Amino acid sequence: MISSVLPTYARAPLTFVKGEGSWLIEADGRRFLDFGSGIAVNALGHAHPALVKRLNDQAQTLWHVSNLYNISQQKELADKLVELTFADTVFFTNSGTESCELAVKMARKYWYDKGATKRVEIIAFEGSFHGRSSAGIAATGADKLVKGFGPLLPGFKQLGWGDLDALKAAIDDKTAAIILEPIQGEGGIKPLPDGCLKDVRELCYKHGILLILDEVQCGVGRTGKLFAHEWAGISPDIIMVAKGIGGGFPLGAVLANENAASGMTAGTHGSTYGGNPLACAVGTEVLNHVGETEFLTDVRRKAELLIQGLEGLIASHPDIFESVRGRGLMLGLKCKVTNTDVLSACYEKEFVAVPAADNVLRLLPPLNITDEDIAVALTRLDQAAQFCTKVLESAET
Ligand SMILES: *Cc1c(COP(=O)(O)O)cnc(C)c1O
């Protein structure tokens, strides 16, 4: 008999009932250190007092009115995002995949309004992940996501990750935009080198096509800059945001410059929930913290501390781990044994991480993780690796 919850997830046998900062408490009372943050969502950890207060205050005042009216909380957050980023304008969604839908629509409408009605194609990359809606899976193109769900939304093609020559060859008079994650998340924490992102930007300028960056996972302070593309010193045309921006409350956004957004006039797009007062109030509070220079500087400092520790861990366990990659607090441990076995060992040691493709174990702690908790994480990872080594040894004898 089918379960009451549609069985689309392979869930770990854990039920967390409470969160406190970087810690999750299981129904049986065990305390897990959370280096998953609900997949890079709980940017300020669990039950951050300022977020709880802002949510409570807003809940007492107004939950929902719809976009038939002005929403002051939405304007406050949009103004702040415009002030802190390349963007001139913001549309609020409820998720990453909805941000993908709008980014694709925006790029196509841009060309339509210029009379270039055949420019509809979006170039994406292998290993990417852009969400589970029709545009999201079409952009990703991976068999795993699209099989059985045809016909796919047309107008997407995928090239090898970081293959600039293929990109140069693929751009033609049908190309509307390029979409990519500055660091592939689900794909296994695969950063695009800064120089490569700069070259992609130059190519887009040269051909007049739009550059869409999917910063759903790597954005909102995750890499130690507010948005990951800032490391390359470039300015994109459109970015997709979600996950961390709501700190755990469902919220997403599309940020764009005025040129890219020029086709999106009244009536061209909408969302009933998107940008509701509750979500935007919480999002503003998240940004009040994460948008601070000192906060981001501290993320970079803690990332150095964690990476240094992880390098020691890899050196101590060369049969379990191969390398560490990523940026800021978006790190991936490339495993030599099966990543999900390492993850099971982590659960044994009351430590939460997230698996990714390419046999990687993702480490995505809350951005306000303390130095003490980083030390605890390294100890628990070491214990998990020892556990894996014992399993290896008993398999050999
Ligand atoms: C999670 C993710 C998405 C999809 O976000 P949802 O909120 O699950 O729809 C899209 N792109 C990237 C890079 C992601 O990590």
The ligand as a MOL file (V3000), in Angstrom:
LIG
                    3D

  0  0  0     0  0            999 V3000
M  V30 BEGIN CTAB
M  V30 COUNTS 15 15 0 0 0
M  V30 BEGIN ATOM
M  V30 1 C 18.0460 23.3310 -4.7150 0
M  V30 2 C 18.4010 23.9240 -6.0170 0
M  V30 3 C 17.4130 24.2910 -6.9550 0
M  V30 4 C 15.9580 24.0000 -6.7340 0
M  V30 5 O 15.4330 24.6440 -5.6190 0
M  V30 6 P 14.0200 24.1780 -5.0190 0
M  V30 7 O 13.7500 25.1950 -3.9550 0
M  V30 8 O 14.1960 22.7890 -4.5020 0
M  V30 9 O 13.0390 24.2340 -6.1240 0
M  V30 10 C 17.8230 24.9090 -8.1180 0
M  V30 11 N 19.1200 25.1610 -8.3500 0
M  V30 12 C 20.0890 24.8310 -7.4840 0
M  V30 13 C 21.5060 25.1650 -7.7950 0
M  V30 14 C 19.7700 24.1780 -6.2930 0
M  V30 15 O 20.7380 23.8290 -5.4440 0
M  V30 END ATOM
M  V30 BEGIN BOND
M  V30 1 1 1 2
M  V30 2 1 2 3
M  V30 3 2 2 14
M  V30 4 1 3 4
M  V30 5 2 3 10
M  V30 6 1 4 5
M  V30 7 1 5 6
M  V30 8 2 6 7
M  V30 9 1 6 8
M  V30 10 1 6 9
M  V30 11 1 10 11
M  V30 12 2 11 12
M  V30 13 1 12 13
M  V30 14 1 12 14
M  V30 15 1 14 15
M  V30 END BOND
M  V30 END CTAB
M  END
